[in-house]
Amino acid sequence: MQKQIPLAELLRPESLDGYLGQKHLLGENAILRRSIENGNIPSMILWGPPGVGKTTLAYIISRTLKRPFYTLSAVNSGVKEVREIIEKARIEQNAILFIDEIHRFSKSQQDSLLGAVETGIITLIGATTENPSFEVISPLLSRCQVYILKPLEKHDLEQMILLAQQHLKIQTGKIIDILENEALLRVSGGDARKLFNAIELVVKVKHNDIEEIIKINNEDVLQAIQQNLALYDKAGEQHYDIISAFIKSIRGSDPNAAVYWLARMIEGGEDPKFIARRMIILASEDIGLANPNALLIANTCFDAIHKIGWPEGRIILSQTAVYLATSPKSNSTYLAIDQAIEIVKKTGDLSVPLHLRNSPTKLMKQIGYGKGYKYAHEYNENFIEQEFLPETISGTKFYNPGKNTREDEIGKWLIRRWKTKYGY
């Protein structure tokens, strides 16, 4: 029986003109498009979430430049495979080596690439969903240009829906009428592969209907995906669903659910560093000042699993997950920085008050830089009231203490110092 090719693979574009999304990199006169069209691309790391076109872009680059193209997956390739390709590339000039999930390569595996990248034997294109600053060794990263790919936007996904409808009409002989697309857009999460998998799944479920038109609404999409979750996750999207369930369980203060989802990830072969890194983010985003030790524990967990390795590392992950789940929760500092960023976007570059400015030169002092600044440590309790914000946003409160024991004390401390200025 012939294996059916997934819709996402069938609709993979083969040229830049057919590539959807990433206009900041591939739109007219964009930096990466110019490099490709000039035929002079650097070694690069493509960093972005799943399903946004990293692999597709690598294939398009190789086709456009008509250069020898090799591909490896960091999941099942090692130093031996890298060296074999480098030897082939010495004979074939200008070869491109694409490494999917390069963040899973060990230090020694990444080291094996250095010489060939530096001397130009290969042009490396690495794809990663993880921050390359943490996952790619500095010598290799310094030889690569990092391009950040963004989640696909609504209009890109809607164009992909149209492409899917056209292709499935030819494939099934039926008109695919998508009455509502909200559920499709929501389950895709900006991921083209998830979108195509969802459409293909719903059409398969409804294909046996006698009508010549397959009508799809939001309820059809949600029902089909819920009933066929294993099929829908066959390409590995469950990786992201389970980490989401894990984080939400910790945020919801349920240590039992947290340990269950942790076990699912461990049994599924998840990278322990990926789990630990997500807990560091959660410790700050969801616990924050309600328990400042949470961030220290999470960061220590990340360091410890490096030292301890596997399988004992699972114990450290479990201890940390339970500690975070049973910690008081607060997102006050997360909300504070987001609100401050919004104000910055609205008000632009407001002038720094003169008394807060640096005054390293005589001229700066003469024109008032630093004049009137009060050094807090010269005053009682190391505090003296003065203005620290630009005049037009004076009194704006960004930080609201959360409702927990630790931040109740912070709130009282702020009231004693600022009285009614910020409304604490």
Residue, then its C-alpha position, 0 to 999 in steps of 0.5 A: m500500500q502506497k504511503q499517503i503524503p501529508l497535505a503539509e508536504l504536498l503544499r510545501p512551496e518551492s520558490l520564494d514567491g510561493y513562500l508565505g510569511q516572514k516578510h521582515l526577512l523575505g519581503e521585497n528588498a528584505i535582508l535575507r531575500r537580497s542575500i539569496e537573490n545575490g547568491n551570497i548567503p552566510s551560514m545561518i541559524l533560523w530561530g522560530p516556533p514550529g511550523v513557520g517555514k524553517t525547513t521549507l526556507a532551507y530547501i528553497i534556498s538550495r533550489t534557488l542557488k542550485r547548490p548541493f544540499y545535505t540535510l541532517s536531523a540532530v535527533n538521529s545524527g552525530v559526529k560521524e554523519v557530520r564528518e561524512i558530509i564534510e568530506k563529500a562537500r570538499i569535492e562538491q563546492n558550495a554545499i549547503l548543510f541543513i541541520d534540523e533541531i540543531h539545539r539538540f546537537s552536543k558540544s562535540q557535535q557542534d565543534s565538528l562543524l566549526g572548521a568546515v563552516e569557517t573555511g567555507i567548505i559548507t554553508l550551514i543552515g541550522a533550524t531551532t525552536e530554542n534560543p541559540s544564545f543558550e543552545v549553540i556554542s559561541p564559536l559556531l554562533s559567531r560564524c552564523q547570522v541568526y534570523i528570527l522567524k515569527p509565528l504566521e499571521k492571520h492573513d498568511l494562514e488564511q491564504m494557506i487555507l485557500l491553497a488547501q481547499q484548492h488542492l483537496k478539491i482536486q484530490t477528493g473531487k468535492i468542493i471544500d466549503i469552510l464556513e468558519n475558520e476561527a477554530l482552524l486558526r486557533v488550533s494552528g497557533g501560527d503553525a502551518r503544519k498544524l493548520f494543514n493537518a487539521i484541515e486534512l483531518v476534518v476532510k477525511v472525517k467528512h469525506n464519506d458524506i454523500e453531499e458534493i460539498i464538504k462544509i466545515n464549521n468550527e464545531d466540525v474542526l474541534q470535534a474531529i481534532q478531539q476525537n483523533l488527537a493521536l493522529y493529529d499529533k503524529a508529526g510531534e505537535q504533542h510536544y508543545d501541548i504537553i509542555s503547555a499542560f505542564i506549565k498550566s498545572i504548575r501555574g494552577s498550583d496542582p503538583n499532582a498534574a505537574v508531576y504527571w505531565l513531567a512523567r509524560m515528557i520524560e517517557g517521551g524522551e523530552d530534552p531535560k534542559f527544555i523542561a528546566r528552561r520553561m520552569i525558570i520562565l514560569a518561576s519569574e512570570d507566575i510566582g515572581l515576588a510572591n516567592p523570590n526563591a522560586l527563581l533561584i530553585a528553578n535556575t539551580c535545577f537547570d544547572a544541576i541537571h547539567k552536572i547530574g545527567w540522566p536518569e537521576g536528573r528526573i528527581i531534580l526536575s520533579q522536586t522543582a516542579v512540585y516546589l513551583a506548583t506549591s509556591p504562592k503565585s503572582n504575575s505582578t512583575y510580568l504585568a508591570i513590565d508589559q504595561a511599562i512597554e505599552i506606555v513607552k510605545k505610546t509616549g515614545d522617547l521621553s526626556v530623562p529628567l535633568h537631575l537623573r542624567n549622567s554628568p561626566t563632563k564639566l559642560m554637562k554639569q554647567i547645563g544642569y545634568g545631575k543638578g538637584y539629585k538626592y543621594a538616597h543613602e544620605y537620608n533616613e532609611n536610605f530614602i528621600e522622595q524625588e521624581f524618577l519618571p519623566e514629567t508627562i507620566s509622573g505618578t504612573k503606577f506600573y507595579n501592583p503588589g500581588k495578593n500574597t504574604r510577601e507582596d503585602e509587605i512590599g505594598k506596606w513598604l511602598i505606602r510608607r515611602w511614597k504615601t499617596k503618590y502612586g496610589y498604593 
